């Protein structure tokens, strides 16, 4: 246990410690390794933690799990993507509750495509949902969209989206609610293997041997939303995981689309409710998505470069972490650079005065 990655994995796998709290620890301690060398008394003084939370953190167990996980990943050719390295999905990293690490089996490059689109829905899909999803994915291919389709490998709409992507030779990423030592449901193992074989990827934040837990699949939904530019709810009852994914997407500032269904149809009640409450745009076909996302398939507008006031070295270091059209949080920047939140806020204010970034709700900033 000597590399920064080892410590980051250990922190990510420490029981009773979520990603938001972990990032706060890194920011206040001044670095990842420093979290492990700090005394519990010092950690308990961090705002929002306290003695009870600190006492529940089992860093020793986190270190042990990290060592086991690294050996497992090396043995099975699984890549570990660190949120403190440039090689981490840019759309996901700016989400405040994004994971510290991702385990990826297959082609991680598809997580960095300019256009990434999620398709989710009920496990109890109908012929209508199947036809609509297959038609949409086919149209993505027909109109030459260089895109990655993301879903959760669950029964119903999820696996239909993955199969349609494979059939149309579109890269697809399956985000799992468990470790890469297993596939759930087991019936989809062959689909998972085909995803890897056909230039796709299996993605998870969970280590191998992680127990099946309903809450893990709910946590998985935030990664589906965070990885994507937009999501489509193809079919959904009035409650369920697909609607939770839509909520995550809205919270991250992503576009949400939904296929409408017949009035009174239980399998479309969730989609109709999203549309009725203005939480999703009605989608009948790919043209609605292209219009809503402003995807021009025929031509590209030239990018006009702007000249801004010169930045200081400190300001440049922070500004280089911004991605186009993606908001970034102050807490994330503090964690990434291992400097106090108050100092990051001061530098961001100076950059904002120079007209290069704009403050957004939720203590976030984005490029102008």
C-alpha positions as CSV (number, residue, x, y, z in Angstrom):
1,X,0.0,0.0,0.0
2,X,2.2,2.8,-1.2
3,X,0.7,4.3,-4.3
4,X,-2.0,7.0,-4.5
5,X,-4.3,4.6,-6.4
6,X,-4.0,2.0,-3.6
7,X,-5.0,4.6,-1.0
8,X,-7.9,5.8,-3.2
9,X,-9.3,2.3,-3.7
10,X,-8.9,1.7,0.1
11,X,-10.9,4.9,0.8
12,X,-13.6,3.9,-1.8
13,X,-14.0,0.5,-0.2
14,X,-13.9,1.6,3.4
15,X,-17.2,0.5,5.0
16,X,-19.7,3.1,6.1
17,X,-18.1,5.8,3.9
18,X,-19.8,7.2,0.9
19,X,-18.2,9.1,-1.9
20,X,-19.4,12.6,-0.8
21,X,-17.9,12.1,2.7
22,X,-14.7,10.6,1.2
23,X,-14.2,13.6,-1.0
24,X,-14.8,15.9,2.0
25,X,-12.1,14.0,3.9
26,X,-9.6,14.3,1.1
27,X,-10.3,18.1,0.8
28,X,-9.9,18.8,4.4
29,X,-6.9,16.5,5.1
30,X,-5.0,17.9,2.1
31,X,-4.6,14.6,0.2
32,X,-5.6,11.0,-0.1
33,X,-2.8,9.5,1.9
34,X,-3.2,12.1,4.6
35,X,-6.7,10.8,5.3
36,X,-5.2,7.5,6.6
37,X,-2.5,9.2,8.7
38,X,-4.8,11.7,10.4
39,X,-6.0,11.0,13.9
40,X,-9.7,10.3,14.5
41,X,-9.8,13.4,16.8
42,X,-8.7,15.5,13.9
43,X,-11.2,13.9,11.5
44,X,-14.1,14.4,13.8
45,X,-13.6,18.2,13.7
46,X,-14.4,18.2,9.9
47,X,-17.8,19.9,9.4
48,X,-20.6,17.3,8.9
49,X,-18.7,14.3,10.3
50,X,-18.5,14.1,14.1
51,X,-17.3,11.3,16.4
52,X,-20.0,8.8,15.5
53,X,-19.3,8.9,11.8
54,X,-15.5,8.8,12.3
55,X,-15.7,5.8,14.6
56,X,-17.7,3.8,12.1
57,X,-15.0,4.2,9.4
58,X,-12.9,1.0,9.2
59,X,-9.8,2.2,7.3
60,X,-7.9,-1.0,8.1
61,X,-10.6,-3.1,6.4
62,X,-10.6,-0.7,3.5
63,X,-6.9,-1.3,3.0
64,X,-7.3,-5.0,3.1
65,X,-10.2,-4.9,0.6
66,X,-8.1,-2.7,-1.7
67,X,-5.2,-5.2,-1.7
68,X,-7.6,-8.0,-2.6
69,X,-9.3,-6.0,-5.3
70,X,-6.1,-5.0,-7.0
71,X,-5.0,-8.6,-7.2
72,X,-8.4,-9.6,-8.6
73,X,-8.3,-6.9,-11.2
74,X,-4.8,-7.8,-12.3
75,X,-5.8,-11.5,-12.6
76,X,-8.9,-10.8,-14.7
77,X,-7.6,-7.8,-16.9
78,X,-10.0,-5.3,-15.2
79,X,-9.1,-1.7,-15.5
80,X,-9.4,0.6,-12.5
81,X,-10.3,4.2,-13.4
82,X,-9.4,6.8,-10.8
83,X,-11.4,10.0,-10.3
84,X,-8.1,11.7,-9.5
85,X,-6.6,11.0,-12.9
86,X,-7.5,12.4,-16.3
87,X,-8.6,9.0,-17.5
88,X,-12.0,9.1,-15.8
89,X,-15.4,9.6,-17.6
90,X,-15.6,13.4,-17.9
91,X,-19.4,13.5,-17.7
92,X,-19.5,11.5,-14.5
93,X,-16.7,13.2,-12.6
94,X,-18.5,16.5,-12.1
95,X,-21.5,14.8,-10.3
96,X,-21.2,15.5,-6.6
97,X,-21.8,11.9,-5.6
98,X,-19.7,10.3,-8.3
99,X,-17.6,7.3,-7.3
100,X,-14.0,7.6,-6.4
101,X,-13.1,4.7,-8.7
102,X,-14.7,2.6,-11.5
103,X,-13.9,-1.0,-12.4
104,X,-14.2,-1.6,-16.1
105,X,-14.0,-4.9,-18.0
106,X,-13.8,-4.3,-21.8
107,X,-13.2,-1.2,-23.8
108,X,-13.2,1.9,-21.5
109,X,-12.8,4.2,-24.4
110,X,-16.6,4.1,-25.1
111,X,-17.1,6.0,-21.8
112,X,-15.3,9.0,-23.3
113,X,-17.4,9.4,-26.4
114,X,-18.8,12.9,-27.1
115,X,-22.3,11.4,-27.2
116,X,-23.5,8.9,-24.6
117,X,-27.2,8.0,-24.3
118,X,-28.9,5.9,-21.6
119,X,-32.0,3.8,-22.2
120,X,-33.7,2.5,-19.1
121,X,-37.1,1.1,-18.2
122,X,-39.2,-1.5,-16.5
123,X,-38.3,-5.1,-16.1
124,X,-41.8,-6.0,-17.2
125,X,-41.4,-4.7,-20.7
126,X,-44.1,-5.1,-23.4
127,X,-44.0,-5.7,-27.2
128,X,-44.6,-1.9,-27.5
129,X,-41.5,-1.0,-25.5
130,X,-39.4,-3.6,-27.3
131,X,-40.4,-2.2,-30.7
132,X,-39.8,1.4,-29.7
133,X,-36.3,0.7,-28.3
134,X,-35.2,-1.4,-31.2
135,X,-36.5,1.2,-33.6
136,X,-34.7,4.0,-31.8
137,X,-31.3,2.2,-31.6
138,X,-31.6,1.2,-35.3
139,X,-32.1,4.9,-36.2
140,X,-29.0,5.8,-34.2
141,X,-27.1,3.5,-36.5
142,X,-28.9,4.6,-39.7
143,X,-28.1,8.3,-39.0
144,X,-24.5,7.5,-38.3
145,X,-24.4,8.8,-34.7
146,X,-21.1,8.0,-33.1
147,X,-22.6,7.1,-29.7
148,X,-22.5,4.8,-26.7
149,X,-25.7,3.3,-25.4
150,X,-25.7,2.8,-21.6
151,X,-28.1,0.7,-19.6
152,X,-28.1,-1.6,-16.5
153,X,-28.3,-5.2,-17.9
154,X,-31.5,-5.9,-16.0
155,X,-34.5,-7.8,-17.3
156,X,-36.8,-6.0,-19.7
157,X,-35.9,-2.7,-21.3
158,X,-32.3,-2.7,-20.2
159,X,-31.3,-6.0,-21.9
160,X,-33.4,-5.0,-24.9
161,X,-31.3,-1.9,-25.3
162,X,-28.1,-3.8,-25.0
163,X,-29.2,-6.5,-27.5
164,X,-30.3,-3.8,-30.0
165,X,-27.0,-2.0,-29.6
166,X,-25.1,-5.3,-30.3
167,X,-27.3,-6.1,-33.3
168,X,-26.6,-2.6,-34.8
169,X,-22.9,-2.7,-33.9
170,X,-23.2,0.3,-31.5
171,X,-20.9,0.2,-28.5
172,X,-22.8,-0.4,-25.3
173,X,-21.9,-0.1,-21.6
174,X,-23.6,-2.1,-18.9
175,X,-23.5,-0.6,-15.5
176,X,-23.7,-3.2,-12.8
177,X,-25.0,-3.2,-9.2
178,X,-22.4,-5.7,-8.1
179,X,-18.7,-6.7,-8.6
180,X,-17.2,-8.2,-11.8
181,X,-16.9,-11.7,-10.3
182,X,-20.5,-12.4,-11.2
183,X,-23.3,-11.4,-13.6
184,X,-26.9,-10.7,-12.3
185,X,-29.2,-11.9,-13.6
186,X,-27.2,-15.0,-14.4
187,X,-29.3,-15.5,-17.6
188,X,-27.7,-12.4,-19.1
189,X,-24.1,-13.7,-18.8
190,X,-24.0,-14.5,-22.5
191,X,-25.1,-10.9,-23.3
192,X,-22.4,-9.5,-20.9
193,X,-19.7,-11.6,-22.7
194,X,-21.0,-10.4,-26.1
195,X,-20.8,-6.8,-24.9
196,X,-17.1,-7.2,-24.0
197,X,-16.5,-9.1,-27.3
198,X,-18.2,-6.4,-29.4
199,X,-16.1,-3.5,-28.1
200,X,-18.4,-2.6,-25.2
201,X,-17.8,-2.5,-21.5
202,X,-19.1,-3.7,-18.1
203,X,-18.8,-1.0,-15.5
204,X,-19.2,-1.0,-11.7
205,X,-18.1,0.8,-8.6
206,X,-18.5,-2.3,-6.5
207,X,-15.6,-4.8,-5.6
208,X,-15.8,-8.5,-6.3
209,X,-17.5,-10.4,-3.5
210,X,-19.8,-7.5,-2.9
211,X,-23.1,-8.9,-1.7
212,X,-26.3,-8.6,-3.7
213,X,-28.1,-5.6,-2.1
214,X,-31.1,-3.7,-3.4
215,X,-29.5,-0.4,-2.4
216,X,-26.5,-1.2,-4.7
217,X,-28.8,-1.3,-7.7
218,X,-30.2,2.1,-6.7
219,X,-26.7,3.5,-6.4
220,X,-25.9,2.0,-9.8
221,X,-28.6,4.1,-11.3
222,X,-26.8,7.4,-10.5
223,X,-23.8,6.1,-12.5
224,X,-26.0,5.4,-15.5
225,X,-27.3,8.9,-15.3
226,X,-24.0,10.5,-14.6
227,X,-22.2,8.8,-17.5
228,X,-24.8,10.0,-20.0
229,X,-25.7,13.2,-21.8
230,X,-29.3,12.3,-21.6
231,X,-31.5,9.3,-20.7
232,X,-34.7,7.8,-22.2
233,X,-37.3,6.1,-20.0
234,X,-38.8,3.7,-22.5
235,X,-41.4,2.1,-20.3
236,X,-42.1,2.4,-16.6
237,X,-44.7,1.9,-14.0
238,X,-45.6,4.6,-11.6
239,X,-42.6,3.7,-9.5
240,X,-39.3,1.9,-10.0
241,X,-35.6,2.1,-10.8
242,X,-36.1,3.8,-14.1
243,X,-37.8,6.8,-12.5
244,X,-35.0,6.9,-9.9
245,X,-32.5,7.1,-12.7
246,X,-34.6,10.0,-14.3
247,X,-34.4,11.8,-10.9
248,X,-30.6,11.4,-10.8
249,X,-30.4,12.7,-14.4
250,X,-32.5,15.8,-13.5
251,X,-30.3,16.5,-10.5
252,X,-27.2,16.3,-12.7
253,X,-28.7,18.7,-15.3
254,X,-29.1,16.0,-17.9
255,X,-31.9,15.9,-20.4
256,X,-34.7,13.3,-19.8
257,X,-36.9,11.8,-22.5
258,X,-39.8,9.4,-22.3
259,X,-41.9,7.3,-24.7
260,X,-45.6,8.1,-24.2
261,X,-48.0,5.3,-23.6
262,X,-51.7,4.7,-23.6
263,X,-53.8,6.3,-20.8
264,X,-54.4,3.7,-18.1
265,X,-51.5,1.4,-19.2
266,X,-49.7,0.5,-16.1
267,X,-46.4,-0.2,-17.9
268,X,-46.4,3.4,-19.2
269,X,-47.9,5.2,-16.2
270,X,-44.4,6.4,-15.1
271,X,-43.5,7.7,-18.5
272,X,-46.8,9.6,-18.9
273,X,-46.3,11.1,-15.4
274,X,-42.8,12.3,-16.2
275,X,-44.1,14.0,-19.4
276,X,-47.2,15.4,-17.6
277,X,-45.1,16.9,-14.8
278,X,-42.5,18.4,-17.3
279,X,-39.8,16.1,-15.9
280,X,-39.2,14.5,-19.3
281,X,-39.6,15.6,-22.9
282,X,-42.1,13.5,-25.0
283,X,-40.2,11.3,-27.4
284,X,-41.8,9.6,-30.4
285,X,-38.6,9.0,-32.4
286,X,-34.9,9.9,-32.8
287,X,-35.8,13.3,-34.4
288,X,-37.2,14.4,-31.0
289,X,-33.9,13.5,-29.3
290,X,-31.8,15.2,-32.0
291,X,-33.9,18.3,-31.7
292,X,-33.9,18.3,-27.9
293,X,-30.2,17.7,-27.7
294,X,-29.4,20.1,-30.6
295,X,-27.6,17.3,-32.4
296,X,-26.9,18.4,-36.0
297,X,-26.2,15.4,-38.1
298,X,-25.4,17.3,-41.3
299,X,-23.0,20.1,-40.4
300,X,-20.8,21.4,-37.6
301,X,-20.7,25.1,-36.7
302,X,-17.3,26.6,-36.5
303,X,-16.1,27.2,-32.9
304,X,-15.3,30.9,-32.2
305,X,-12.3,31.2,-30.0
306,X,-12.5,34.0,-27.4
307,X,-9.7,36.0,-25.9
308,X,-9.9,36.3,-22.1
309,X,-7.8,38.1,-19.6
310,X,-4.7,36.1,-18.8
311,X,-4.9,33.6,-15.9
312,X,-2.5,33.1,-13.1
313,X,-0.7,29.8,-12.7
314,X,-3.2,28.8,-9.9
315,X,-6.2,29.9,-11.9
316,X,-4.9,27.9,-15.0
317,X,-4.5,24.8,-12.8
318,X,-8.2,24.9,-11.8
319,X,-9.5,26.0,-15.2
320,X,-7.8,23.1,-16.9
321,X,-10.1,20.7,-14.9
322,X,-13.2,22.2,-16.5
323,X,-15.0,20.2,-19.3
324,X,-17.0,21.9,-22.0
325,X,-20.7,22.3,-21.1
326,X,-20.3,20.4,-17.8
327,X,-20.7,22.0,-14.4
328,X,-18.1,21.3,-11.8
329,X,-18.4,21.6,-8.0
330,X,-16.2,23.4,-5.6
331,X,-15.9,20.4,-3.4
332,X,-14.7,18.3,-6.3
333,X,-12.0,20.8,-7.2
334,X,-10.9,20.9,-3.6
335,X,-10.6,17.1,-3.5
336,X,-8.9,16.9,-6.8
337,X,-6.3,19.5,-6.0
338,X,-6.0,18.7,-2.3
339,X,-6.5,22.3,-1.2
340,X,-9.0,23.8,1.2
341,X,-12.5,24.7,-0.1
342,X,-12.2,28.3,0.9
343,X,-9.1,28.7,-1.2
344,X,-10.7,27.1,-4.2
345,X,-13.8,29.4,-3.8
346,X,-11.5,32.4,-3.8
347,X,-9.7,31.4,-7.0
348,X,-13.0,30.6,-8.7
349,X,-14.3,34.0,-7.9
350,X,-11.2,35.6,-9.5
351,X,-11.7,33.5,-12.6
352,X,-15.4,34.5,-12.7
353,X,-14.5,38.2,-12.6
354,X,-12.4,37.6,-15.7
355,X,-15.5,36.4,-17.6
356,X,-14.4,32.8,-18.2
357,X,-16.7,30.9,-15.9
358,X,-20.1,31.4,-14.4
359,X,-21.5,30.4,-11.0
360,X,-24.4,27.9,-11.1
361,X,-26.9,26.6,-8.5
362,X,-25.5,24.0,-6.1
363,X,-22.1,25.6,-5.5
364,X,-21.1,24.7,-9.1
365,X,-19.4,26.5,-11.9
366,X,-19.3,26.0,-15.7
367,X,-17.3,27.4,-18.6
368,X,-18.7,30.4,-20.5
